[in-house]
Amino acid sequence: MTATLLPSERLTSGQRVRSALNWANGSTLFGLAVAALGHSRVRQGPRGLWLADRYAYGFPIAGAFTVGNVLITRHDWTVRVEQYPDLLAHEERHSWQYVWCGGLPFIPLYLAAMGWSALRTGDRAARNLFERHAGLASGGYVDAPVRTWSASVRALRPSVR
């Protein structure tokens, strides 16, 4: 296991606060339940995070996703971090977003931001404020230009053939 995936011997005060708040708001417990339902291998990771890999389901469609302090991927975390060296930092920023959103309200807020981004750019991450704050590139995303309003409205209409 690479050094970046090993549990931290000491947490910073901020990491301890984040961990405590995500336990208190229920998001970490829910994340562990999601990982268990997905038949993931779960272990303690760095910076007070939990790493769950080999998640069995194809939803959500993402290389990795975070619920509370639980970082989940369908892949192996060692391979993911080799491919995307900044991914843990990106997902850790999402764990802070759970704190700022009061826990599980993050999920519908994230979905709304994803819808907004898809409407405005055709891409679910490019204008998603949560992904932008977490760092698009570090999460493996690319930026996309904002479409005109008329193009956004046209994209909503069903195609007629």
N, C-alpha and C positions, 0 to 999 in steps of 0.2 A: 504494500500500500504506500502511495507517495506521501511524503511528509505533510503536504497540504491537506490531506484527508484524515490525518490522525487527530484524535481528541486533543484539545488544548489543555495543557497542564494548569494554566491559570487564565481566568477570564478577566477582561477589563470590566470596570464598573458599568460601562454602557452595555456590554454584552450580558452581564448579569441582570441588569434592569430589563433589557429586551426579552431575555429568557423568562424572567418572572412575570412580566406583563402578558406575554403570549400564553403562558400557562394559565394565568388568572382569567384572561378573556376567552379561554377555551379553544383557541385556534391551534395550539400545538397538540392538544389531546385529539382534536378532530383530524389533524394531519397524520397522527400516528394511526388513527382508525382507518383513514383512507389508505395509508400504506399497507396496513394489515389486510384490508379488503382486497387490495391489489396484489396480495401474495408477495409483497416486497421483502427484501432482506433489509433490515433496519439496524443501524449502528450509530453510536455517538460519533459526531464529526468535530471539526474544528469550531472554535468561537461560539460554543454553546448551541451548535446546530445539530440536527439529526439528519443522517443520510439514509435515504431509502432508495434502493435500486432494484432493477429487474421487475418493475411495476408491470402487471399483466395486461392492463387495458390500454386501448388506443385513444382514450379520452381522458383528459383533454389532449388536443393535438399540440404537442410541445415537446421539445427535446428534454426539458425539465420544467417542473413547476413547484411552487412553494405553498405550503399551508402552515401558517404559524412559523415555527422554527424547524419544520420538517421539509427537507429538500428531496423531491421525488423525481426519478427518471425511469424510463423503461430499460435504459441501458445500464452499463456498469459505471459507477462514478469514476473509477480510475481512468477508463477510456474517455468518458465525457470530458474530464479535466485535461487530459492530454490533447483532445481536439479543440477545446475551448478553455484556455488557461484562466480566463477571467470569469468563468461561469459561476463559481462559488460566490464570488464577491457580488455578482449580479443578483443571484438568488438571495443572498444575505440582505441586500437592500430591500427585496420584496418582504422579507421577514420583518423588517422595520415598518414597512407599509401596513402590515397587519396591526402593529402597535398603534400607529397613527389613526387607523380606521376603527379602532376599538375591537379588533378581532375579526369575526366572520363577516361583518358588513363589507369587508374588503372584497369579498367574492362578487356580490352584485355590482359594486362600484367598478371593479375591474372589468366585468362583462360589459357594463355600459361604456366604459372607456374603449374597450375593444370594438364595440359596435360603432362608436363615433369615428375611430380610426379607419375602420373598414369603409364607412360611408364617405369620409373625406379623402381617402387615399387609395382605397381598394386593397389595403394591407391592414391586417389586424393589429400590428404593433407600431407602425411608423408614427402615428399621432396618438397613441395610447399613452396618457400622461404617466401611468405607472411604469410602463416599459421605458419611456424616455428618461424618467427619474432614475431607474435602475441601470440605465446605460444600454442603449440599443445594441451597439457593437459587442459589448461584453456578454450579452445574451444571445449572440449569434444572429441578430436582426440587422436589416439594412434600412436606411431611411428612404422614404418615398415622398415625392412632391404632393402637395395638397392639390386636389382637383378643383375645378371651378364648381360653383353650386349647380350649374346646369348639368355638368357631367355627373355630379353626385346624384342628382335627381334621375337622370337617364339610367344610371346604374341600378336604381331601385325598380324601374319598370321591367316587367317580364318581356323577354324578346318574343316578337311575333314573326313567324315564318310562314 
